[in-house]
Amino acid sequence: MKKNIQINSEEFTLIRYPETKDNTLRAWSNAELLVLDYIKDYKQNRFHLFNDRFGFWNCTLHEKELETIWTYASQKKAIINNLKKNKLSVDVNFNTPLDLLDKVDVALLKIPKSLELFELFLFQIYQSAHVGTEVVCGFMTKYFSSAYLKIAEQYFESIIQTKAWKKARLLILKKPKKTIKAKEFVNTIKWEDTVLKQLYGVFSSDKIDIGTQFLLEHLKIRENENEVLDVASGNGIISYEVLKQKNNAAVTLVDDFNLAIESSKLNLPNRKAKFICTDTIEGVENNYFDLIVSNPPFHFEHENNIEITIDLFKKIKKCLKEEGRFMLVANLHLNYKTHLEKLFSKVSIISKNSKFIIYNCII
């Protein structure tokens, strides 16, 4: 895995977080390099950074005045880790996609996989834009579609694509539109006898995903299961169903994605619930939970990576009481059973269908 890169006679060491054994992956893309090259002669000292996943721009533009819009707890860690590694200041000005920004002059944006998140980013920029605002978007050509252009056209008059370089390209957005249609960036999802809400960008925007639905079909909360941890909680639907079955249970929801945590707060108002945005179950007590439930992700943007999920299983085990159980749903093709049996004394299959499998694990 390539970890060192030289930019303008300065050498940087950049590593991915979470770390990976996949040597084909690195902490920057050609799209981010292309953005950096495009702005090399800019006189502006102030930049807003969007989707700087591992801190490449935070490090290489460290002499500038930067504001970083973060979406993942793991992203914040990656940025801080790489700043420390390069002996740079870790005094980062972080904002979420829901914050109102100061005036945006130039925004650097690595286009995310999610069209909704891309639109949320552009709307946030638009709210603080002026006539001279410019948005420099980088993307790998194989992941781009005309749908991104249609979104950009809602907010900017001038939209220019550059020529490709090493399978990367730029989308340059200028001249913010004078007026746009009012829009609420919240999806509503009909679920049985209720309507759930979730912010743009959160997984499965128009329905409860089929894996979670399969898990909920077989979710039976036991009498002694009072403390419940919901890992990779998304919009909070699993915790919602836990409390529906057992109103006096206490649920703790953890998710790496800050918009997922904010969505779950919309769906569990005034309930006995704790919300934590973390990628490693930080802030959660060991040997505390009677039940841990999860539909753990293995897609991270355009990458598939079960290393992160397997590491999560190890942390989950530490959080369970001695007789606690871990219930999860997974895609059938993922070989989780082998890894789970190394951690838990008993791993059984509750149910499976043509796509998914539900495991029940006991320490």
Buried (B, 14 or more C-beta within 10 A) or exposed (E): EEEEBEBEEEEBEBBBBBBBEEEEBBBBBBBBBBBBEBBEEEEEEEBBBBBBBBBBBBBBBBEBEBBBBBBBBBBBBBBBBBBEBBEBEEEBEEBEBEEEBEEBBBBBBBBBBBBBBBBBBBBBBBBBBEEEBBBBBBBBBEBBEEEBEEBBEBBBEEBEBBEEBEEBBBBBBBBBEEEEEEEEBEBEBEBEEEEBBBBBBBBBBEEBBEBBBBBBEEBEBEEEBBBBBBBBBBBBBBBBBBBBEBEEBBBBBBBBBBBBBBBBBBBBEEBEBEBBBBBBBEEBEEEBBBBBBBBBBBEBEEEEBBEBBBBBBEBBBBBBBEEBBBBBBBBEEBEBBEBBEEBBEEBEEBBBEEEBBBBBBBB
